[in-house]
Amino acid sequence: MDRYFDKLDERWQALPVRKQHQYTLYFFVGYLLLTAGVIGKVMYDTGKPNDAINIRHIENPILKKNESPARLQDTVSTILKNRIYERK
């Protein structure tokens, strides 16, 4: 890994100074645009009438896929079983 970074550094040093400044400026402008976008999004979310950011737990999509639709539709038998065994 060190060799890779050393080689990358050598390639960077081999570039003309004007080209280095140009690349640095492009990356800085990209960073500023990204930062402005994030700040704008936060301001938009907090500027909504409820003045609260909606914070939810992240759900694992793999667990969602494993639920069978038959199990979700079979709520009548679940309710009856819960009443028989006095579950809540």
PDB file of N, CA, C and O in Angstrom:
ATOM      1  N   MET A   1       0.830  -1.187   0.000  1.00  0.00           N
ATOM      2  CA  MET A   1       0.000   0.000   0.000  1.00  0.00           C
ATOM      3  C   MET A   1       0.878   1.255   0.000  1.00  0.00           C
ATOM      4  O   MET A   1       0.567   2.244  -0.665  1.00  0.00           O
ATOM      5  N   ASP A   2       1.965   1.198   0.749  1.00  0.00           N
ATOM      6  CA  ASP A   2       2.870   2.345   0.773  1.00  0.00           C
ATOM      7  C   ASP A   2       3.458   2.627  -0.606  1.00  0.00           C
ATOM      8  O   ASP A   2       3.637   3.781  -0.995  1.00  0.00           O
ATOM      9  N   ARG A   3       3.754   1.563  -1.330  1.00  0.00           N
ATOM     10  CA  ARG A   3       4.308   1.749  -2.675  1.00  0.00           C
ATOM     11  C   ARG A   3       3.313   2.465  -3.581  1.00  0.00           C
ATOM     12  O   ARG A   3       3.682   3.324  -4.382  1.00  0.00           O
ATOM     13  N   TYR A   4       2.047   2.091  -3.436  1.00  0.00           N
ATOM     14  CA  TYR A   4       1.011   2.729  -4.256  1.00  0.00           C
ATOM     15  C   TYR A   4       0.960   4.230  -3.976  1.00  0.00           C
ATOM     16  O   TYR A   4       0.913   5.041  -4.901  1.00  0.00           O
ATOM     17  N   PHE A   5       0.968   4.596  -2.673  1.00  0.00           N
ATOM     18  CA  PHE A   5       0.901   6.013  -2.322  1.00  0.00           C
ATOM     19  C   PHE A   5       2.179   6.747  -2.705  1.00  0.00           C
ATOM     20  O   PHE A   5       2.130   7.917  -3.084  1.00  0.00           O
ATOM     21  N   ASP A   6       3.307   6.083  -2.611  1.00  0.00           N
ATOM     22  CA  ASP A   6       4.564   6.703  -3.042  1.00  0.00           C
ATOM     23  C   ASP A   6       4.541   6.978  -4.543  1.00  0.00           C
ATOM     24  O   ASP A   6       4.972   8.036  -5.002  1.00  0.00           O
ATOM     25  N   LYS A   7       4.026   6.000  -5.300  1.00  0.00           N
ATOM     26  CA  LYS A   7       3.936   6.170  -6.748  1.00  0.00           C
ATOM     27  C   LYS A   7       2.961   7.293  -7.104  1.00  0.00           C
ATOM     28  O   LYS A   7       3.207   8.083  -8.016  1.00  0.00           O
ATOM     29  N   LEU A   8       1.862   7.346  -6.373  1.00  0.00           N
ATOM     30  CA  LEU A   8       0.875   8.399  -6.594  1.00  0.00           C
ATOM     31  C   LEU A   8       1.476   9.762  -6.277  1.00  0.00           C
ATOM     32  O   LEU A   8       1.242  10.733  -6.998  1.00  0.00           O
ATOM     33  N   ASP A   9       2.250   9.833  -5.200  1.00  0.00           N
ATOM     34  CA  ASP A   9       2.901  11.095  -4.829  1.00  0.00           C
ATOM     35  C   ASP A   9       3.927  11.512  -5.883  1.00  0.00           C
ATOM     36  O   ASP A   9       4.057  12.696  -6.194  1.00  0.00           O
ATOM     37  N   GLU A  10       4.637  10.558  -6.420  1.00  0.00           N
ATOM     38  CA  GLU A  10       5.604  10.869  -7.476  1.00  0.00           C
ATOM     39  C   GLU A  10       4.905  11.409  -8.714  1.00  0.00           C
ATOM     40  O   GLU A  10       5.385  12.348  -9.349  1.00  0.00           O
ATOM     41  N   ARG A  11       3.762  10.808  -9.056  1.00  0.00           N
ATOM     42  CA  ARG A  11       2.995  11.291 -10.208  1.00  0.00           C
ATOM     43  C   ARG A  11       2.488  12.711  -9.964  1.00  0.00           C
ATOM     44  O   ARG A  11       2.472  13.537 -10.876  1.00  0.00           O
ATOM     45  N   TRP A  12       2.071  12.990  -8.714  1.00  0.00           N
ATOM     46  CA  TRP A  12       1.592  14.329  -8.377  1.00  0.00           C
ATOM     47  C   TRP A  12       2.743  15.343  -8.478  1.00  0.00           C
ATOM     48  O   TRP A  12       2.570  16.438  -9.013  1.00  0.00           O
ATOM     49  N   GLN A  13       3.902  14.966  -7.963  1.00  0.00           N
ATOM     50  CA  GLN A  13       5.058  15.866  -8.008  1.00  0.00           C
ATOM     51  C   GLN A  13       5.524  16.102  -9.446  1.00  0.00           C
ATOM     52  O   GLN A  13       6.092  17.151  -9.753  1.00  0.00           O
ATOM     53  N   ALA A  14       5.285  15.127 -10.324  1.00  0.00           N
ATOM     54  CA  ALA A  14       5.710  15.259 -11.716  1.00  0.00           C
ATOM     55  C   ALA A  14       4.822  16.226 -12.509  1.00  0.00           C
ATOM     56  O   ALA A  14       5.222  16.719 -13.564  1.00  0.00           O
ATOM     57  N   LEU A  15       3.625  16.491 -11.998  1.00  0.00           N
ATOM     58  CA  LEU A  15       2.725  17.427 -12.676  1.00  0.00           C
ATOM     59  C   LEU A  15       3.269  18.850 -12.558  1.00  0.00           C
ATOM     60  O   LEU A  15       3.909  19.189 -11.563  1.00  0.00           O
ATOM     61  N   PRO A  16       3.019  19.673 -13.559  1.00  0.00           N
ATOM     62  CA  PRO A  16       3.402  21.081 -13.436  1.00  0.00           C
ATOM     63  C   PRO A  16       2.607  21.750 -12.312  1.00  0.00           C
ATOM     64  O   PRO A  16       1.483  21.355 -12.003  1.00  0.00           O
ATOM     65  N   VAL A  17       3.220  22.771 -11.713  1.00  0.00           N
ATOM     66  CA  VAL A  17       2.591  23.451 -10.574  1.00  0.00           C
ATOM     67  C   VAL A  17       1.248  24.046 -10.969  1.00  0.00           C
ATOM     68  O   VAL A  17       0.307  24.024 -10.176  1.00  0.00           O
ATOM     69  N   ARG A  18       1.147  24.569 -12.162  1.00  0.00           N
ATOM     70  CA  ARG A  18      -0.119  25.148 -12.626  1.00  0.00           C
ATOM     71  C   ARG A  18      -1.223  24.086 -12.659  1.00  0.00           C
ATOM     72  O   ARG A  18      -2.359  24.359 -12.271  1.00  0.00           O
ATOM     73  N   LYS A  19      -0.890  22.872 -13.123  1.00  0.00           N
ATOM     74  CA  LYS A  19      -1.864  21.777 -13.179  1.00  0.00           C
ATOM     75  C   LYS A  19      -2.244  21.341 -11.754  1.00  0.00           C
ATOM     76  O   LYS A  19      -3.407  21.034 -11.496  1.00  0.00           O
ATOM     77  N   GLN A  20      -1.274  21.313 -10.832  1.00  0.00           N
ATOM     78  CA  GLN A  20      -1.565  20.979  -9.437  1.00  0.00           C
ATOM     79  C   GLN A  20      -2.541  21.982  -8.838  1.00  0.00           C
ATOM     80  O   GLN A  20      -3.483  21.596  -8.145  1.00  0.00           O
ATOM     81  N   HIS A  21      -2.325  23.257  -9.097  1.00  0.00           N
ATOM     82  CA  HIS A  21      -3.227  24.296  -8.585  1.00  0.00           C
ATOM     83  C   HIS A  21      -4.620  24.140  -9.186  1.00  0.00           C
ATOM     84  O   HIS A  21      -5.624  24.328  -8.500  1.00  0.00           O
ATOM     85  N   GLN A  22      -4.674  23.797 -10.461  1.00  0.00           N
ATOM     86  CA  GLN A  22      -5.961  23.630 -11.132  1.00  0.00           C
ATOM     87  C   GLN A  22      -6.747  22.463 -10.515  1.00  0.00           C
ATOM     88  O   GLN A  22      -7.936  22.597 -10.226  1.00  0.00           O
ATOM     89  N   TYR A  23      -6.077  21.321 -10.317  1.00  0.00           N
ATOM     90  CA  TYR A  23      -6.744  20.172  -9.689  1.00  0.00           C
ATOM     91  C   TYR A  23      -7.183  20.493  -8.262  1.00  0.00           C
ATOM     92  O   TYR A  23      -8.281  20.128  -7.842  1.00  0.00           O
ATOM     93  N   THR A  24      -6.317  21.174  -7.530  1.00  0.00           N
ATOM     94  CA  THR A  24      -6.656  21.544  -6.151  1.00  0.00           C
ATOM     95  C   THR A  24      -7.880  22.457  -6.134  1.00  0.00           C
ATOM     96  O   THR A  24      -8.761  22.308  -5.287  1.00  0.00           O
ATOM     97  N   LEU A  25      -7.927  23.398  -7.068  1.00  0.00           N
ATOM     98  CA  LEU A  25      -9.074  24.303  -7.143  1.00  0.00           C
ATOM     99  C   LEU A  25     -10.351  23.547  -7.477  1.00  0.00           C
ATOM    100  O   LEU A  25     -11.398  23.813  -6.887  1.00  0.00           O
ATOM    101  N   TYR A  26     -10.281  22.600  -8.424  1.00  0.00           N
ATOM    102  CA  TYR A  26     -11.464  21.801  -8.773  1.00  0.00           C
ATOM    103  C   TYR A  26     -11.982  21.002  -7.582  1.00  0.00           C
ATOM    104  O   TYR A  26     -13.187  20.967  -7.330  1.00  0.00           O
ATOM    105  N   PHE A  27     -11.071  20.360  -6.849  1.00  0.00           N
ATOM    106  CA  PHE A  27     -11.495  19.587  -5.681  1.00  0.00           C
ATOM    107  C   PHE A  27     -12.086  20.485  -4.599  1.00  0.00           C
ATOM    108  O   PHE A  27     -13.049  20.107  -3.932  1.00  0.00           O
ATOM    109  N   PHE A  28     -11.506  21.680  -4.426  1.00  0.00           N
ATOM    110  CA  PHE A  28     -12.025  22.604  -3.422  1.00  0.00           C
ATOM    111  C   PHE A  28     -13.418  23.099  -3.806  1.00  0.00           C
ATOM    112  O   PHE A  28     -14.300  23.188  -2.952  1.00  0.00           O
ATOM    113  N   VAL A  29     -13.620  23.421  -5.079  1.00  0.00           N
ATOM    114  CA  VAL A  29     -14.940  23.871  -5.544  1.00  0.00           C
ATOM    115  C   VAL A  29     -15.967  22.741  -5.379  1.00  0.00           C
ATOM    116  O   VAL A  29     -17.103  22.992  -4.976  1.00  0.00           O
ATOM    117  N   GLY A  30     -15.572  21.503  -5.687  1.00  0.00           N
ATOM    118  CA  GLY A  30     -16.469  20.363  -5.479  1.00  0.00           C
ATOM    119  C   GLY A  30     -16.836  20.196  -4.017  1.00  0.00           C
ATOM    120  O   GLY A  30     -17.988  19.914  -3.687  1.00  0.00           O
ATOM    121  N   TYR A  31     -15.852  20.372  -3.140  1.00  0.00           N
ATOM    122  CA  TYR A  31     -16.098  20.279  -1.701  1.00  0.00           C
ATOM    123  C   TYR A  31     -17.053  21.383  -1.245  1.00  0.00           C
ATOM    124  O   TYR A  31     -17.956  21.133  -0.447  1.00  0.00           O
ATOM    125  N   LEU A  32     -16.854  22.599  -1.750  1.00  0.00           N
ATOM    126  CA  LEU A  32     -17.750  23.698  -1.383  1.00  0.00           C
ATOM    127  C   LEU A  32     -19.179  23.441  -1.854  1.00  0.00           C
ATOM    128  O   LEU A  32     -20.130  23.710  -1.122  1.00  0.00           O
ATOM    129  N   LEU A  33     -19.333  22.928  -3.062  1.00  0.00           N
ATOM    130  CA  LEU A  33     -20.678  22.621  -3.573  1.00  0.00           C
ATOM    131  C   LEU A  33     -21.356  21.541  -2.735  1.00  0.00           C
ATOM    132  O   LEU A  33     -22.542  21.641  -2.421  1.00  0.00           O
ATOM    133  N   LEU A  34     -20.602  20.517  -2.380  1.00  0.00           N
ATOM    134  CA  LEU A  34     -21.147  19.447  -1.542  1.00  0.00           C
ATOM    135  C   LEU A  34     -21.556  19.980  -0.171  1.00  0.00           C
ATOM    136  O   LEU A  34     -22.623  19.638   0.341  1.00  0.00           O
ATOM    137  N   THR A  35     -20.709  20.814   0.417  1.00  0.00           N
ATOM    138  CA  THR A  35     -21.013  21.405   1.721  1.00  0.00           C
ATOM    139  C   THR A  35     -22.245  22.299   1.639  1.00  0.00           C
ATOM    140  O   THR A  35     -23.116  22.239   2.507  1.00  0.00           O
ATOM    141  N   ALA A  36     -22.322  23.127   0.601  1.00  0.00           N
ATOM    142  CA  ALA A  36     -23.488  24.002   0.438  1.00  0.00           C
ATOM    143  C   ALA A  36     -24.759  23.183   0.243  1.00  0.00           C
ATOM    144  O   ALA A  36     -25.820  23.557   0.743  1.00  0.00           O
ATOM    145  N   GLY A  37     -24.660  22.067  -0.482  1.00  0.00           N
ATOM    146  CA  GLY A  37     -25.823  21.202  -0.667  1.00  0.00           C
ATOM    147  C   GLY A  37     -26.310  20.597   0.636  1.00  0.00           C
ATOM    148  O   GLY A  37     -27.513  20.550   0.896  1.00  0.00           O
ATOM    149  N   VAL A  38     -25.382  20.136   1.451  1.00  0.00           N
ATOM    150  CA  VAL A  38     -25.761  19.542   2.744  1.00  0.00           C
ATOM    151  C   VAL A  38     -26.371  20.599   3.655  1.00  0.00           C
ATOM    152  O   VAL A  38     -27.395  20.354   4.293  1.00  0.00           O
ATOM    153  N   ILE A  39     -25.752  21.767   3.720  1.00  0.00           N
ATOM    154  CA  ILE A  39     -26.299  22.841   4.568  1.00  0.00           C
ATOM    155  C   ILE A  39     -27.682  23.268   4.060  1.00  0.00           C
ATOM    156  O   ILE A  39     -28.590  23.507   4.855  1.00  0.00           O
ATOM    157  N   GLY A  40     -27.836  23.363   2.747  1.00  0.00           N
ATOM    158  CA  GLY A  40     -29.146  23.706   2.187  1.00  0.00           C
ATOM    159  C   GLY A  40     -30.200  22.667   2.525  1.00  0.00           C
ATOM    160  O   GLY A  40     -31.335  23.018   2.848  1.00  0.00           O
ATOM    161  N   LYS A  41     -29.841  21.401   2.456  1.00  0.00           N
ATOM    162  CA  LYS A  41     -30.786  20.322   2.780  1.00  0.00           C
ATOM    163  C   LYS A  41     -31.197  20.380   4.251  1.00  0.00           C
ATOM    164  O   LYS A  41     -32.374  20.210   4.571  1.00  0.00           O
ATOM    165  N   VAL A  42     -30.245  20.617   5.139  1.00  0.00           N
ATOM    166  CA  VAL A  42     -30.569  20.722   6.566  1.00  0.00           C
ATOM    167  C   VAL A  42     -31.464  21.926   6.814  1.00  0.00           C
ATOM    168  O   VAL A  42     -32.417  21.839   7.588  1.00  0.00           O
ATOM    169  N   MET A  43     -31.169  23.042   6.171  1.00  0.00           N
ATOM    170  CA  MET A  43     -32.008  24.231   6.347  1.00  0.00           C
ATOM    171  C   MET A  43     -33.412  23.990   5.795  1.00  0.00           C
ATOM    172  O   MET A  43     -34.396  24.434   6.387  1.00  0.00           O
ATOM    173  N   TYR A  44     -33.509  23.292   4.671  1.00  0.00           N
ATOM    174  CA  TYR A  44     -34.824  22.974   4.099  1.00  0.00           C
ATOM    175  C   TYR A  44     -35.614  22.069   5.041  1.00  0.00           C
ATOM    176  O   TYR A  44     -36.805  22.287   5.264  1.00  0.00           O
ATOM    177  N   ASP A  45     -34.943  21.047   5.596  1.00  0.00           N
ATOM    178  CA  ASP A  45     -35.639  20.118   6.499  1.00  0.00           C
ATOM    179  C   ASP A  45     -36.071  20.798   7.790  1.00  0.00           C
ATOM    180  O   ASP A  45     -37.163  20.525   8.288  1.00  0.00           O
ATOM    181  N   THR A  46     -35.245  21.672   8.340  1.00  0.00           N
ATOM    182  CA  THR A  46     -35.614  22.333   9.588  1.00  0.00           C
ATOM    183  C   THR A  46     -36.556  23.497   9.360  1.00  0.00           C
ATOM    184  O   THR A  46     -37.175  23.976  10.310  1.00  0.00           O
ATOM    185  N   GLY A  47     -36.685  23.968   8.127  1.00  0.00           N
ATOM    186  CA  GLY A  47     -37.587  25.075   7.831  1.00  0.00           C
ATOM    187  C   GLY A  47     -39.016  24.646   7.600  1.00  0.00           C
ATOM    188  O   GLY A  47     -39.887  25.484   7.364  1.00  0.00           O
ATOM    189  N   LYS A  48     -39.270  23.352   7.665  1.00  0.00           N
ATOM    190  CA  LYS A  48     -40.640  22.858   7.486  1.00  0.00           C
ATOM    191  C   LYS A  48     -41.498  23.302   8.674  1.00  0.00           C
ATOM    192  O   LYS A  48     -40.962  23.615   9.737  1.00  0.00           O
ATOM    193  N   PRO A  49     -42.816  23.331   8.507  1.00  0.00           N
ATOM    194  CA  PRO A  49     -43.702  23.835   9.564  1.00  0.00           C
ATOM    195  C   PRO A  49     -43.561  23.135  10.920  1.00  0.00           C
ATOM    196  O   PRO A  49     -43.765  23.773  11.953  1.00  0.00           O
ATOM    197  N   ASN A  50     -43.222  21.856  10.944  1.00  0.00           N
ATOM    198  CA  ASN A  50     -43.160  21.175  12.238  1.00  0.00           C
ATOM    199  C   ASN A  50     -41.842  21.436  12.959  1.00  0.00           C
ATOM    200  O   ASN A  50     -41.688  21.017  14.106  1.00  0.00           O
ATOM    201  N   ASP A  51     -40.887  22.114  12.324  1.00  0.00           N
ATOM    202  CA  ASP A  51     -39.598  22.484  12.918  1.00  0.00           C
ATOM    203  C   ASP A  51     -38.866  21.311  13.552  1.00  0.00           C
ATOM    204  O   ASP A  51     -38.179  21.494  14.557  1.00  0.00           O
ATOM    205  N   ALA A  52     -38.990  20.140  13.008  1.00  0.00           N
ATOM    206  CA  ALA A  52     -38.292  18.971  13.537  1.00  0.00           C
ATOM    207  C   ALA A  52     -37.780  18.130  12.375  1.00  0.00           C
ATOM    208  O   ALA A  52     -38.434  17.993  11.341  1.00  0.00           O
ATOM    209  N   ILE A  53     -36.617  17.585  12.574  1.00  0.00           N
ATOM    210  CA  ILE A  53     -36.070  16.671  11.582  1.00  0.00           C
ATOM    211  C   ILE A  53     -36.590  15.284  11.916  1.00  0.00           C
ATOM    212  O   ILE A  53     -36.527  14.850  13.066  1.00  0.00           O
ATOM    213  N   ASN A  54     -37.096  14.603  10.925  1.00  0.00           N
ATOM    214  CA  ASN A  54     -37.636  13.271  11.128  1.00  0.00           C
ATOM    215  C   ASN A  54     -36.488  12.276  11.259  1.00  0.00           C
ATOM    216  O   ASN A  54     -35.795  11.987  10.284  1.00  0.00           O
ATOM    217  N   ILE A  55     -36.292  11.759  12.458  1.00  0.00           N
ATOM    218  CA  ILE A  55     -35.216  10.807  12.709  1.00  0.00           C
ATOM    219  C   ILE A  55     -35.837   9.434  12.922  1.00  0.00           C
ATOM    220  O   ILE A  55     -36.666   9.236  13.811  1.00  0.00           O
ATOM    221  N   ARG A  56     -35.411   8.482  12.079  1.00  0.00           N
ATOM    222  CA  ARG A  56     -35.945   7.124  12.176  1.00  0.00           C
ATOM    223  C   ARG A  56     -34.780   6.152  12.262  1.00  0.00           C
ATOM    224  O   ARG A  56     -33.645   6.472  11.910  1.00  0.00           O
ATOM    225  N   HIS A  57     -35.095   4.956  12.738  1.00  0.00           N
ATOM    226  CA  HIS A  57     -34.105   3.891  12.739  1.00  0.00           C
ATOM    227  C   HIS A  57     -33.890   3.406  11.312  1.00  0.00           C
ATOM    228  O   HIS A  57     -34.817   3.400  10.502  1.00  0.00           O
ATOM    229  N   ILE A  58     -32.688   3.011  11.021  1.00  0.00           N
ATOM    230  CA  ILE A  58     -32.385   2.459   9.707  1.00  0.00           C
ATOM    231  C   ILE A  58     -32.818   0.997   9.716  1.00  0.00           C
ATOM    232  O   ILE A  58     -32.421   0.226  10.590  1.00  0.00           O
ATOM    233  N   GLU A  59     -33.630   0.627   8.738  1.00  0.00           N
ATOM    234  CA  GLU A  59     -34.112  -0.747   8.674  1.00  0.00           C
ATOM    235  C   GLU A  59     -33.255  -1.549   7.711  1.00  0.00           C
ATOM    236  O   GLU A  59     -32.880  -1.061   6.644  1.00  0.00           O
ATOM    237  N   ASN A  60     -32.951  -2.765   8.087  1.00  0.00           N
ATOM    238  CA  ASN A  60     -32.143  -3.640   7.257  1.00  0.00           C
ATOM    239  C   ASN A  60     -32.998  -4.161   6.108  1.00  0.00           C
ATOM    240  O   ASN A  60     -33.999  -4.834   6.358  1.00  0.00           O
ATOM    241  N   PRO A  61     -32.640  -3.875   4.854  1.00  0.00           N
ATOM    242  CA  PRO A  61     -33.475  -4.310   3.729  1.00  0.00           C
ATOM    243  C   PRO A  61     -33.491  -5.823   3.558  1.00  0.00           C
ATOM    244  O   PRO A  61     -34.437  -6.365   2.987  1.00  0.00           O
ATOM    245  N   ILE A  62     -32.468  -6.512   4.040  1.00  0.00           N
ATOM    246  CA  ILE A  62     -32.432  -7.974   3.930  1.00  0.00           C
ATOM    247  C   ILE A  62     -33.507  -8.594   4.812  1.00  0.00           C
ATOM    248  O   ILE A  62     -34.157  -9.564   4.422  1.00  0.00           O
ATOM    249  N   LEU A  63     -33.690  -8.029   5.999  1.00  0.00           N
ATOM    250  CA  LEU A  63     -34.724  -8.552   6.892  1.00  0.00           C
ATOM    251  C   LEU A  63     -36.117  -8.301   6.321  1.00  0.00           C
ATOM    252  O   LEU A  63     -37.024  -9.108   6.523  1.00  0.00           O
ATOM    253  N   LYS A  64     -36.289  -7.206   5.620  1.00  0.00           N
ATOM    254  CA  LYS A  64     -37.590  -6.918   5.008  1.00  0.00           C
ATOM    255  C   LYS A  64     -37.915  -7.920   3.911  1.00  0.00           C
ATOM    256  O   LYS A  64     -39.068  -8.328   3.772  1.00  0.00           O
ATOM    257  N   LYS A  65     -36.915  -8.325   3.126  1.00  0.00           N
ATOM    258  CA  LYS A  65     -37.139  -9.245   2.021  1.00  0.00           C
ATOM    259  C   LYS A  65     -37.516 -10.640   2.498  1.00  0.00           C
ATOM    260  O   LYS A  65     -38.234 -11.353   1.797  1.00  0.00           O
ATOM    261  N   ASN A  66     -37.046 -11.043   3.679  1.00  0.00           N
ATOM    262  CA  ASN A  66     -37.282 -12.394   4.163  1.00  0.00           C
ATOM    263  C   ASN A  66     -38.703 -12.615   4.679  1.00  0.00           C
ATOM    264  O   ASN A  66     -39.119 -13.758   4.866  1.00  0.00           O
ATOM    265  N   GLU A  67     -39.445 -11.544   4.908  1.00  0.00           N
ATOM    266  CA  GLU A  67     -40.825 -11.700   5.370  1.00  0.00           C
ATOM    267  C   GLU A  67     -41.686 -12.182   4.202  1.00  0.00           C
ATOM    268  O   GLU A  67     -41.703 -11.574   3.132  1.00  0.00           O
ATOM    269  N   SER A  68     -42.380 -13.259   4.425  1.00  0.00           N
ATOM    270  CA  SER A  68     -43.228 -13.774   3.348  1.00  0.00           C
ATOM    271  C   SER A  68     -44.569 -13.047   3.361  1.00  0.00           C
ATOM    272  O   SER A  68     -45.080 -12.733   4.436  1.00  0.00           O
ATOM    273  N   PRO A  69     -45.142 -12.775   2.212  1.00  0.00           N
ATOM    274  CA  PRO A  69     -46.425 -12.085   2.159  1.00  0.00           C
ATOM    275  C   PRO A  69     -47.552 -12.914   2.778  1.00  0.00           C
ATOM    276  O   PRO A  69     -48.525 -12.352   3.282  1.00  0.00           O
ATOM    277  N   ALA A  70     -47.429 -14.242   2.746  1.00  0.00           N
ATOM    278  CA  ALA A  70     -48.463 -15.084   3.342  1.00  0.00           C
ATOM    279  C   ALA A  70     -48.518 -14.860   4.850  1.00  0.00           C
ATOM    280  O   ALA A  70     -49.597 -14.846   5.442  1.00  0.00           O
ATOM    281  N   ARG A  71     -47.365 -14.687   5.462  1.00  0.00           N
ATOM    282  CA  ARG A  71     -47.327 -14.472   6.911  1.00  0.00           C
ATOM    283  C   ARG A  71     -47.972 -13.135   7.264  1.00  0.00           C
ATOM    284  O   ARG A  71     -48.645 -13.026   8.288  1.00  0.00           O
ATOM    285  N   LEU A  72     -47.774 -12.126   6.434  1.00  0.00           N
ATOM    286  CA  LEU A  72     -48.352 -10.821   6.700  1.00  0.00           C
ATOM    287  C   LEU A  72     -49.864 -10.823   6.496  1.00  0.00           C
ATOM    288  O   LEU A  72     -50.571 -10.076   7.172  1.00  0.00           O
ATOM    289  N   GLN A  73     -50.367 -11.633   5.591  1.00  0.00           N
ATOM    290  CA  GLN A  73     -51.798 -11.668   5.315  1.00  0.00           C
ATOM    291  C   GLN A  73     -52.550 -12.533   6.327  1.00  0.00           C
ATOM    292  O   GLN A  73     -53.769 -12.409   6.452  1.00  0.00           O
ATOM    293  N   ASP A  74     -51.862 -13.385   7.034  1.00  0.00           N
ATOM    294  CA  ASP A  74     -52.494 -14.331   7.933  1.00  0.00           C
ATOM    295  C   ASP A  74     -52.665 -13.728   9.333  1.00  0.00           C
ATOM    296  O   ASP A  74     -52.234 -14.323  10.320  1.00  0.00           O
ATOM    297  N   THR A  75     -53.283 -12.566   9.417  1.00  0.00           N
ATOM    298  CA  THR A  75     -53.426 -11.904  10.707  1.00  0.00           C
ATOM    299  C   THR A  75     -54.586 -12.448  11.532  1.00  0.00           C
ATOM    300  O   THR A  75     -54.547 -12.356  12.759  1.00  0.00           O
ATOM    301  N   VAL A  76     -55.609 -13.006  10.911  1.00  0.00           N
ATOM    302  CA  VAL A  76     -56.757 -13.532  11.649  1.00  0.00           C
ATOM    303  C   VAL A  76     -56.325 -14.691  12.532  1.00  0.00           C
ATOM    304  O   VAL A  76     -56.690 -14.749  13.706  1.00  0.00           O
ATOM    305  N   SER A  77     -55.545 -15.621  11.972  1.00  0.00           N
ATOM    306  CA  SER A  77     -55.093 -16.751  12.787  1.00  0.00           C
ATOM    307  C   SER A  77     -54.159 -16.281  13.887  1.00  0.00           C
ATOM    308  O   SER A  77     -54.159 -16.855  14.976  1.00  0.00           O
ATOM    309  N   THR A  78     -53.366 -15.253  13.631  1.00  0.00           N
ATOM    310  CA  THR A  78     -52.475 -14.720  14.666  1.00  0.00           C
ATOM    311  C   THR A  78     -53.289 -14.114  15.795  1.00  0.00           C
ATOM    312  O   THR A  78     -52.978 -14.339  16.964  1.00  0.00           O
ATOM    313  N   ILE A  79     -54.312 -13.360  15.475  1.00  0.00           N
ATOM    314  CA  ILE A  79     -55.154 -12.745  16.501  1.00  0.00           C
ATOM    315  C   ILE A  79     -55.850 -13.829  17.324  1.00  0.00           C
ATOM    316  O   ILE A  79     -55.917 -13.731  18.550  1.00  0.00           O
ATOM    317  N   LEU A  80     -56.368 -14.862  16.654  1.00  0.00           N
ATOM    318  CA  LEU A  80     -57.033 -15.941  17.378  1.00  0.00           C
ATOM    319  C   LEU A  80     -56.063 -16.690  18.287  1.00  0.00           C
ATOM    320  O   LEU A  80     -56.403 -17.017  19.424  1.00  0.00           O
ATOM    321  N   LYS A  81     -54.872 -16.960  17.796  1.00  0.00           N
ATOM    322  CA  LYS A  81     -53.870 -17.640  18.619  1.00  0.00           C
ATOM    323  C   LYS A  81     -53.494 -16.792  19.826  1.00  0.00           C
ATOM    324  O   LYS A  81     -53.319 -17.311  20.929  1.00  0.00           O
ATOM    325  N   ASN A  82     -53.371 -15.485  19.613  1.00  0.00           N
ATOM    326  CA  ASN A  82     -53.032 -14.606  20.720  1.00  0.00           C
ATOM    327  C   ASN A  82     -54.148 -14.573  21.776  1.00  0.00           C
ATOM    328  O   ASN A  82     -53.877 -14.480  22.973  1.00  0.00           O
ATOM    329  N   ARG A  83     -55.377 -14.647  21.327  1.00  0.00           N
ATOM    330  CA  ARG A  83     -56.493 -14.666  22.282  1.00  0.00           C
ATOM    331  C   ARG A  83     -56.541 -16.005  23.027  1.00  0.00           C
ATOM    332  O   ARG A  83     -56.822 -16.045  24.225  1.00  0.00           O
ATOM    333  N   ILE A  84     -56.268 -17.087  22.316  1.00  0.00           N
ATOM    334  CA  ILE A  84     -56.301 -18.403  22.963  1.00  0.00           C
ATOM    335  C   ILE A  84     -55.217 -18.491  24.017  1.00  0.00           C
ATOM    336  O   ILE A  84     -55.457 -18.976  25.122  1.00  0.00           O
ATOM    337  N   TYR A  85     -54.012 -18.018  23.677  1.00  0.00           N
ATOM    338  CA  TYR A  85     -52.885 -18.138  24.607  1.00  0.00           C
ATOM    339  C   TYR A  85     -52.682 -16.875  25.435  1.00  0.00           C
ATOM    340  O   TYR A  85     -51.671 -16.740  26.125  1.00  0.00           O
ATOM    341  N   GLU A  86     -53.644 -15.944  25.370  1.00  0.00           N
ATOM    342  CA  GLU A  86     -53.655 -14.695  26.136  1.00  0.00           C
ATOM    343  C   GLU A  86     -52.365 -13.877  25.986  1.00  0.00           C
ATOM    344  O   GLU A  86     -51.792 -13.406  26.968  1.00  0.00           O
ATOM    345  N   ARG A  87     -51.935 -13.727  24.759  1.00  0.00           N
ATOM    346  CA  ARG A  87     -50.783 -12.897  24.446  1.00  0.00           C
ATOM    347  C   ARG A  87     -51.256 -11.506  24.052  1.00  0.00           C
ATOM    348  O   ARG A  87     -52.388 -11.327  23.603  1.00  0.00           O
ATOM    349  N   LYS A  88     -50.407 -10.559  24.219  1.00  0.00           N
ATOM    350  CA  LYS A  88     -50.746  -9.179  23.804  1.00  0.00           C
ATOM    351  C   LYS A  88     -49.884  -8.767  22.665  1.00  0.00           C
ATOM    352  O   LYS A  88     -50.009  -7.647  22.170  1.00  0.00           O
TER     353      LYS A  88
END
